[in-house]
Every structure is written in C-alpha cells, then in structure tokens.
Amino acid sequence: MALNNSYDARLVQQETAVGAGVQVLVLALIGTAIGMGPAGWLTGLAFATATWAVLSRALHRSRLRSFGAANRVTLGRAVLVGGVTALVADSFQDSPPVSLFVGLTAVALILDGVDGKVARRTGTSTPLGARFDMEVDAFLILVLSVYVSMAMGPWVLLIGGMRYAFVAAARVRPWLTAPLPPSTARKTVAALQGVLLLTAGAALLPHAVNVGVVVLALGLLVWSFGRDVLWLWRTSRVEAAPAGPEVRRELVAG
C-alpha cells in the first residue's frame, strides 16, 4: 500500500512538472511570434518556476492521491496566465499585439468557469483545488490591473492589490480569516473584474469609456470587500461579546 501511495504521489508531482514544461513551450511560441524581450522571458520563467514550486509543495502537504481533472483545467489556465504575465512585462518596452493579449486573457477567463464545474461533476472538489483556482484568479486580476494602469495611472492597481491587502490585514486582524457565507454577489463581482479590465485593456472603446469601465470595476470591488469586512467585523463582535445580565444570572443560579 505504501508503494502505491508513493507512486501516486510521484504521478501527481509529475503533472506539475508537465505544467511547467508546457509553460516554457507557450513562452517559446509567444517569444517566436512577437520577438519577446528579456523582461517578458524572465518574468514568464519566474512565474512558471514559482507556480511549480508552490503547487508541488502544496500537493506534498495535502497528500492527494490524484491531481484531478479540475486541477488540470486550473493548471492549464495558470499556463495562459503565465503567458499574459510575460506579455504585460514585455509591454513596458514594446506594446504586445492586442489580439494575442486579448485571446490569451479571454480563454483564461472562460476557463475560470470550467474547473469548478468539472470538480463538482466529478466529485473531486478539494480545499487545495479551490485555493489554487482562487490564487490564479487573483494573480490574473493583478497582472491586468498593472497593464491597464500604464494607460490610466497607478490608482488602477487598487483593483489587483485589494485581495493581497486583505490577506495582509488578516495577519494582524485574525477575525478577517473567519469563513464567509456563500454569496452569488461576491462571485459575480469577482468574475466581472477580469472582464472589465480586459475590456479596458483592449482599448477598443474611447478612453473616457474605458476609464468609466475601470471605475465601475473598482467600485464593485470596494463594495464587495467592504460588505464582507463589515460582516466579519460584526460576527467577531458578537462572538467576543460578554454574556448579558440574564445569561450571567442563569450561570450563577446553575
């Protein structure tokens, strides 16, 4: 049995290595097509290495027997995000082809709705898979906000940085780590961020309209985070509140 477990673990780790290899291949194809510079190459390779290292460590800790179809979809999406990241890094020197940037990003956004459905349909939903999906989403939003900020200003970075600021705040305010109730509104706002940032980044609309689109994305995100933070704060206050006089009397009488 131990040998079987070890063999399964090696297979799981091999899938992450394959993902890293595919990432390098995608970067090579992009580099050949557009003549990508050193910044794009280094950033793309750094993304591939970091993704492989973090995911391998997480898989080792979780001891998954199988990588799973849903995680394969998410890994494929991560490869596309790595390509988008390389294009954005390269854009500081030379603007990437809009069609390539939009195409890679659009497919990555579309696949965001696929991995969850695959996990539910195959009964392979795991905390690791959910976290992997969330981290890929968050990083793509960060990269898109960096790209759009080059045309609209650093304030756009608030969109990509908000989730990471929330994680940092949770380290000093543990009540922010409490689980949140399911929310369709939260999922909708999160999904809209990528669509709205891609719309603005494609620059197919007038600049003023694109600014309005990004302002809308930021406003929705502030509302969503604000609502969740308020809920978490109220919940922590209720849990930390001392028992009222009636409760205390009952405890004494008992």
VOPAGU-2260 file (C-alpha; in pm, 1 decimal, decimal comma):
REM VOPAGU-2260
SITE   aa  ch    i         X         Y         Z
SITE  MET   A    0       0,0       0,0       0,0
SITE  ALA   A    1     284,7     237,3      87,9
SITE  LEU   A    2     440,7     174,1    -251,5
SITE  ASN   A    3     112,0     257,8    -424,2
SITE  ASN   A    4      78,7     580,7    -225,8
SITE  SER   A    5     434,8     678,4    -315,8
SITE  TYR   A    6     373,2     600,8    -681,8
SITE  ASP   A    7      56,2     810,4    -685,6
SITE  ALA   A    8     241,6    1097,1    -521,8
SITE  ARG   A    9     508,6    1084,7    -791,1
SITE  LEU   A   10     243,9    1092,9   -1062,1
SITE  VAL   A   11      80,9    1397,1    -902,6
SITE  GLN   A   12     415,9    1577,6    -886,1
SITE  GLN   A   13     491,1    1483,0   -1246,0
SITE  GLU   A   14     177,4    1663,9   -1359,6
SITE  THR   A   15     302,6    1990,2   -1210,3
SITE  ALA   A   16     635,9    1938,3   -1387,9
SITE  VAL   A   17     449,1    1884,3   -1715,0
SITE  GLY   A   18     261,9    2208,3   -1649,9
SITE  ALA   A   19     591,5    2392,7   -1607,0
SITE  GLY   A   20     718,3    2239,9   -1930,4
SITE  VAL   A   21     405,1    2347,3   -2117,5
SITE  GLN   A   22     451,3    2696,6   -1974,4
SITE  VAL   A   23     802,1    2715,2   -2120,4
SITE  LEU   A   24     666,7    2593,1   -2454,1
SITE  VAL   A   25     396,3    2861,6   -2454,1
SITE  LEU   A   26     656,9    3126,2   -2374,9
SITE  ALA   A   27     871,6    2998,3   -2660,7
SITE  LEU   A   28     578,3    3021,8   -2902,3
SITE  ILE   A   29     494,9    3374,7   -2784,2
SITE  GLY   A   30     857,8    3478,6   -2798,5
SITE  THR   A   31     894,0    3347,5   -3152,2
SITE  ALA   A   32     573,4    3514,9   -3266,1
SITE  ILE   A   33     639,6    3863,7   -3127,5
SITE  GLY   A   34    1012,6    3869,4   -3058,6
SITE  MET   A   35     965,8    3894,1   -2683,3
SITE  GLY   A   36    1240,1    4074,4   -2493,9
SITE  PRO   A   37    1434,2    3972,0   -2180,3
SITE  ALA   A   38    1177,5    4122,6   -1941,1
SITE  GLY   A   39     899,4    3906,2   -2078,1
SITE  TRP   A   40    1112,4    3592,7   -2081,5
SITE  LEU   A   41    1244,2    3638,6   -1728,5
SITE  THR   A   42     902,2    3722,6   -1587,6
SITE  GLY   A   43     735,8    3430,6   -1763,1
SITE  LEU   A   44    1002,6    3184,9   -1648,4
SITE  ALA   A   45     984,7    3322,1   -1293,7
SITE  PHE   A   46     607,3    3268,7   -1297,2
SITE  ALA   A   47     648,0    2911,1   -1422,7
SITE  THR   A   48     909,9    2830,9   -1158,3
SITE  ALA   A   49     711,4    2986,3    -874,2
SITE  THR   A   50     389,8    2811,8    -978,9
SITE  TRP   A   51     563,9    2474,6    -998,6
SITE  ALA   A   52     739,3    2518,6    -661,7
SITE  VAL   A   53     435,4    2643,5    -467,5
SITE  LEU   A   54     196,0    2390,9    -620,1
SITE  SER   A   55     436,7    2100,0    -565,0
SITE  ARG   A   56     477,1    2193,4    -200,6
SITE  ALA   A   57     101,3    2227,1    -153,3
SITE  LEU   A   58      40,1    1889,9    -318,7
SITE  HIS   A   59     300,9    1726,2     -97,1
SITE  ARG   A   60     132,5    1864,7     213,4
SITE  SER   A   61    -217,9    1770,7     102,5
SITE  ARG   A   62    -112,5    1414,2       3,0
SITE  LEU   A   63    -357,3    1399,3    -285,7
SITE  ARG   A   64    -372,3    1056,4    -449,7
SITE  SER   A   65    -474,0    1210,2    -783,9
SITE  PHE   A   66    -422,6    1552,5    -935,9
SITE  GLY   A   67    -774,6    1552,0   -1077,9
SITE  ALA   A   68    -936,9    1680,6   -1395,2
SITE  ALA   A   69   -1041,6    2012,2   -1239,0
SITE  ASN   A   70    -688,1    2089,0   -1124,8
SITE  ARG   A   71    -564,5    2011,5   -1474,9
SITE  VAL   A   72    -800,7    2275,7   -1610,6
SITE  THR   A   73    -677,4    2524,2   -1349,8
SITE  LEU   A   74    -316,5    2436,8   -1431,8
SITE  GLY   A   75    -388,7    2499,5   -1799,1
SITE  ARG   A   76    -538,9    2833,6   -1703,7
SITE  ALA   A   77    -228,2    2912,1   -1499,9
SITE  VAL   A   78     -17,1    2847,2   -1811,1
SITE  LEU   A   79    -225,9    3102,8   -2001,3
SITE  VAL   A   80    -190,8    3349,6   -1712,8
SITE  GLY   A   81     185,0    3298,2   -1732,2
SITE  GLY   A   82     171,0    3393,9   -2099,1
SITE  VAL   A   83     -33,8    3705,1   -2019,7
SITE  THR   A   84     213,4    3794,6   -1744,1
SITE  ALA   A   85     504,4    3769,5   -1986,5
SITE  LEU   A   86     322,6    3988,7   -2239,2
SITE  VAL   A   87     249,2    4254,3   -1976,0
SITE  ALA   A   88     611,1    4254,2   -1857,2
SITE  ASP   A   89     728,6    4285,9   -2217,2
SITE  SER   A   90     482,8    4570,7   -2278,6
SITE  PHE   A   91     696,7    4804,1   -2067,5
SITE  GLN   A   92     935,4    4801,0   -2364,5
SITE  ASP   A   93     705,8    4725,5   -2655,4
SITE  SER   A   94     326,5    4701,8   -2683,2
SITE  PRO   A   95     210,2    4340,6   -2733,6
SITE  PRO   A   96     -27,3    4252,2   -3018,6
SITE  VAL   A   97    -375,1    4331,0   -2890,7
SITE  SER   A   98    -521,0    4017,8   -3049,2
SITE  LEU   A   99    -273,1    3790,7   -2868,1
SITE  PHE   A  100    -319,9    3966,4   -2534,3
SITE  VAL   A  101    -699,6    3958,5   -2561,6
SITE  GLY   A  102    -704,6    3599,9   -2686,9
SITE  LEU   A  103    -492,8    3454,9   -2404,4
SITE  THR   A  104    -676,0    3652,8   -2138,5
SITE  ALA   A  105   -1020,5    3572,5   -2274,4
SITE  VAL   A  106    -953,3    3196,9   -2279,2
SITE  ALA   A  107    -815,1    3214,1   -1924,3
SITE  LEU   A  108   -1129,6    3395,6   -1809,0
SITE  ILE   A  109   -1358,9    3149,1   -1985,3
SITE  LEU   A  110   -1182,4    2851,9   -1827,2
SITE  ASP   A  111   -1240,5    3010,5   -1486,2
SITE  GLY   A  112   -1595,3    2882,0   -1502,0
SITE  VAL   A  113   -1494,2    2536,5   -1625,2
SITE  ASP   A  114   -1271,8    2398,2   -1349,2
SITE  GLY   A  115   -1535,5    2446,5   -1079,4
SITE  LYS   A  116   -1799,1    2268,9   -1287,3
SITE  VAL   A  117   -1559,3    1983,5   -1360,1
SITE  ALA   A  118   -1478,3    1947,2    -989,4
SITE  ARG   A  119   -1845,4    1934,6    -892,8
SITE  ARG   A  120   -1940,6    1698,1   -1174,1
SITE  THR   A  121   -1659,3    1454,9   -1098,3
SITE  GLY   A  122   -1689,8    1487,4    -720,5
SITE  THR   A  123   -1325,9    1594,4    -690,4
SITE  SER   A  124   -1365,4    1929,2    -513,9
SITE  THR   A  125   -1084,1    1983,9    -263,6
SITE  PRO   A  126    -965,7    2277,1     -49,1
SITE  LEU   A  127    -639,0    2274,7    -244,6
SITE  GLY   A  128    -821,8    2295,4    -577,5
SITE  ALA   A  129   -1035,9    2584,3    -455,5
SITE  ARG   A  130    -728,2    2768,4    -327,0
SITE  PHE   A  131    -536,5    2703,4    -648,9
SITE  ASP   A  132    -827,8    2840,6    -852,3
SITE  MET   A  133    -854,8    3149,1    -631,4
SITE  GLU   A  134    -482,1    3228,0    -646,2
SITE  VAL   A  135    -475,2    3201,0   -1026,3
SITE  ASP   A  136    -777,4    3434,2   -1046,1
SITE  ALA   A  137    -622,6    3686,6    -808,7
SITE  PHE   A  138    -290,3    3693,5    -991,5
SITE  LEU   A  139    -455,5    3740,6   -1329,8
SITE  ILE   A  140    -650,4    4039,3   -1193,0
SITE  LEU   A  141    -326,3    4182,8   -1053,4
SITE  VAL   A  142    -149,9    4145,1   -1389,2
SITE  LEU   A  143    -441,6    4300,3   -1578,5
SITE  SER   A  144    -453,7    4592,5   -1337,3
SITE  VAL   A  145     -80,5    4651,4   -1393,1
SITE  TYR   A  146    -137,0    4655,1   -1769,1
SITE  VAL   A  147    -432,7    4894,1   -1753,5
SITE  SER   A  148    -253,8    5119,8   -1503,2
SITE  MET   A  149       8,0    5201,9   -1767,1
SITE  ALA   A  150    -259,1    5391,0   -1959,4
SITE  MET   A  151    -476,7    5517,3   -1673,4
SITE  GLY   A  152    -250,0    5565,9   -1376,5
SITE  PRO   A  153    -145,6    5380,7   -1059,5
SITE  TRP   A  154    -491,4    5405,5    -900,0
SITE  VAL   A  155    -594,9    5105,3   -1110,3
SITE  LEU   A  156    -353,4    4892,7    -904,3
SITE  LEU   A  157    -604,0    4916,1    -620,3
SITE  ILE   A  158    -809,4    4654,3    -804,5
SITE  GLY   A  159    -530,6    4399,9    -829,1
SITE  GLY   A  160    -387,8    4476,1    -486,6
SITE  MET   A  161    -708,4    4469,1    -284,2
SITE  ARG   A  162    -716,9    4095,2    -228,5
SITE  TYR   A  163    -349,8    4088,0    -126,0
SITE  ALA   A  164    -408,1    4383,1     109,3
SITE  PHE   A  165    -694,6    4186,6     264,4
SITE  VAL   A  166    -466,2    3884,5     318,2
SITE  ALA   A  167    -200,3    4107,8     475,2
SITE  ALA   A  168    -457,7    4271,1     703,1
SITE  ALA   A  169    -577,4    3928,0     816,2
SITE  ARG   A  170    -232,1    3861,5     961,6
SITE  VAL   A  171    -280,6    4139,5    1215,0
SITE  ARG   A  172    -660,0    4108,6    1244,5
SITE  PRO   A  173    -732,7    3735,0    1281,0
SITE  TRP   A  174   -1108,6    3791,4    1272,7
SITE  LEU   A  175   -1070,8    3856,6     898,6
SITE  THR   A  176    -980,2    3489,9     847,7
SITE  ALA   A  177   -1324,3    3363,2     955,4
SITE  PRO   A  178   -1515,2    3177,8     680,9
SITE  LEU   A  179   -1761,9    3385,8     483,6
SITE  PRO   A  180   -2109,8    3264,7     388,9
SITE  PRO   A  181   -2160,4    3174,8      21,3
SITE  SER   A  182   -2252,4    3477,0    -188,7
SITE  THR   A  183   -2360,7    3495,2    -551,9
SITE  ALA   A  184   -2292,8    3869,1    -547,8
SITE  ARG   A  185   -1932,7    3813,1    -437,7
SITE  LYS   A  186   -1874,0    3557,4    -713,5
SITE  THR   A  187   -2032,1    3784,7    -973,3
SITE  VAL   A  188   -1819,7    4083,9    -874,3
SITE  ALA   A  189   -1504,5    3869,1    -879,7
SITE  ALA   A  190   -1586,9    3735,4   -1226,2
SITE  LEU   A  191   -1659,8    4083,6   -1359,6
SITE  GLN   A  192   -1317,4    4218,0   -1259,5
SITE  GLY   A  193   -1134,4    4026,7   -1530,8
SITE  VAL   A  194   -1396,8    4103,1   -1795,4
SITE  LEU   A  195   -1399,9    4475,8   -1719,3
SITE  LEU   A  196   -1020,5    4504,9   -1700,0
SITE  LEU   A  197    -982,0    4314,7   -2026,5
SITE  THR   A  198   -1236,9    4544,0   -2189,6
SITE  ALA   A  199   -1037,9    4847,8   -2080,4
SITE  GLY   A  200    -703,2    4687,1   -2166,1
SITE  ALA   A  201    -813,1    4604,7   -2520,3
SITE  ALA   A  202    -854,3    4981,2   -2577,6
SITE  LEU   A  203   -1127,9    4928,0   -2834,1
SITE  LEU   A  204   -1352,9    5189,1   -2671,8
SITE  PRO   A  205   -1290,0    5562,5   -2622,2
SITE  HIS   A  206   -1053,5    5641,0   -2335,8
SITE  ALA   A  207   -1324,8    5806,6   -2127,1
SITE  VAL   A  208   -1544,8    5498,7   -2157,5
SITE  ASN   A  209   -1255,9    5271,8   -2060,4
SITE  VAL   A  210   -1192,7    5485,3   -1752,3
SITE  GLY   A  211   -1559,0    5452,6   -1660,5
SITE  VAL   A  212   -1538,3    5074,5   -1701,5
SITE  VAL   A  213   -1241,0    5054,8   -1464,4
SITE  VAL   A  214   -1406,4    5288,8   -1213,6
SITE  LEU   A  215   -1707,9    5058,5   -1220,2
SITE  ALA   A  216   -1483,8    4756,1   -1155,7
SITE  LEU   A  217   -1315,3    4930,6    -862,7
SITE  GLY   A  218   -1645,4    5048,3    -718,4
SITE  LEU   A  219   -1794,8    4699,8    -731,1
SITE  LEU   A  220   -1484,4    4551,2    -569,8
SITE  VAL   A  221   -1479,7    4807,9    -288,1
SITE  TRP   A  222   -1847,8    4737,4    -223,3
SITE  SER   A  223   -1791,5    4360,4    -219,9
SITE  PHE   A  224   -1487,6    4371,5       8,8
SITE  GLY   A  225   -1648,1    4633,0     228,9
SITE  ARG   A  226   -1960,1    4423,5     275,5
SITE  ASP   A  227   -1756,0    4115,7     365,1
SITE  VAL   A  228   -1530,0    4303,3     606,2
SITE  LEU   A  229   -1833,6    4455,6     777,5
SITE  TRP   A  230   -1994,2    4111,2     810,3
SITE  LEU   A  231   -1674,7    3963,7     954,5
SITE  TRP   A  232   -1636,8    4252,4    1199,6
SITE  ARG   A  233   -1995,3    4223,9    1321,9
SITE  THR   A  234   -1961,5    3848,6    1357,9
SITE  SER   A  235   -1640,8    3884,7    1559,2
SITE  ARG   A  236   -1807,9    4140,2    1787,3
SITE  VAL   A  237   -2099,9    3907,9    1854,9
SITE  GLU   A  238   -1870,2    3614,5    1931,2
SITE  ALA   A  239   -1649,1    3825,3    2157,5
SITE  ALA   A  240   -1934,8    3999,8    2339,7
SITE  PRO   A  241   -1970,5    3901,6    2710,7
SITE  ALA   A  242   -2287,3    3731,0    2821,8
SITE  GLY   A  243   -2570,0    3966,3    2919,4
SITE  PRO   A  244   -2708,7    4003,7    3275,0
SITE  GLU   A  245   -2976,3    3741,6    3217,1
SITE  VAL   A  246   -2722,4    3486,3    3097,1
SITE  ARG   A  247   -2488,2    3563,6    3385,7
SITE  ARG   A  248   -2770,7    3521,6    3639,1
SITE  GLU   A  249   -2857,1    3183,7    3489,3
SITE  LEU   A  250   -2493,2    3075,2    3510,2
SITE  VAL   A  251   -2472,5    3183,3    3876,7
SITE  ALA   A  252   -2802,4    3016,0    3963,4
SITE  GLY   A  253   -2690,8    2696,3    3794,3
